[in-house]
Amino acid sequence: MEKERCKLKRKHFFEYFDVVDSVSGKLFGKLVDVTPEGIKTILCEKPIKPGSLYRLTICIPKEFKIQHIQIEATCVWSSEDEDY
């Protein structure tokens, strides 16, 4: 399983982008890296359950032309998996 996770090239950022829960308006976590297949890592303070669907807004730094990206995301893996 570990080899499969690493086969896609990740794009790491120099700074983490805030990710906001679009429904509640509260900070969901920080975007850490992405691959051509989608978002790979979001650091969250609260545990999220695999299979859960989220509506999220990725906040883009001011130096870029767009301010935010809205997405729907499904958690497919969590470091907290053993708790569920």
C-alpha positions in Angstrom: 0.0 0.0 0.0 2.8 2.4 0.8 4.2 2.2 -2.8 0.8 3.0 -4.2 0.6 6.2 -2.2 3.9 7.5 -3.4 3.6 6.8 -7.2 1.9 10.2 -7.9 4.2 13.3 -7.9 3.1 15.7 -5.2 3.4 19.5 -5.4 4.5 20.9 -2.0 3.8 24.5 -1.2 6.2 26.9 0.6 3.3 28.1 2.7 0.1 26.3 3.7 -3.2 27.6 2.4 -6.1 27.9 4.7 -9.0 25.6 4.0 -12.4 26.7 5.3 -15.6 24.6 5.7 -17.9 26.3 3.2 -21.0 25.4 5.3 -19.9 26.6 8.7 -17.4 29.2 7.6 -14.9 27.9 10.2 -11.3 27.0 9.5 -11.2 23.3 8.5 -7.4 23.0 8.2 -4.4 23.7 6.1 -3.7 22.5 2.5 -0.3 20.9 2.5 0.2 19.3 -1.0 -1.7 18.2 -4.1 -1.2 15.7 -6.9 -2.6 15.6 -10.5 -5.3 13.3 -9.0 -6.4 15.9 -6.4 -5.7 17.1 -2.8 -3.5 14.6 -0.9 -3.2 16.2 2.5 -5.1 18.6 4.6 -3.9 19.1 8.2 -6.9 19.3 10.5 -7.1 19.7 14.2 -10.3 17.7 14.5 -10.5 14.0 13.3 -12.4 13.4 10.1 -14.0 10.1 9.2 -13.1 8.4 5.9 -16.1 8.4 3.5 -17.2 11.8 4.8 -18.1 14.5 2.2 -17.1 18.1 2.7 -17.7 21.4 0.9 -14.5 23.4 1.3 -13.0 26.7 0.2 -9.3 26.9 -0.4 -8.0 30.4 0.3 -5.4 31.5 -2.2 -2.7 34.1 -1.2 -3.3 37.7 -2.5 -0.5 37.6 -5.0 -2.5 35.2 -7.2 -5.2 36.2 -9.6 -8.0 34.2 -7.9 -9.0 34.6 -4.2 -10.3 31.1 -3.5 -11.3 27.7 -5.0 -14.5 25.9 -3.9 -14.4 22.1 -3.9 -16.3 19.1 -2.7 -14.0 16.6 -1.1 -14.4 13.1 0.2 -12.0 11.8 2.9 -10.5 8.6 1.6 -7.9 8.1 4.3 -7.1 9.5 7.7 -4.2 9.0 10.1 -7.0 8.4 12.7 -8.4 5.5 10.7 -7.9 3.0 13.6 -10.3 5.1 15.7 -13.3 4.5 13.4 
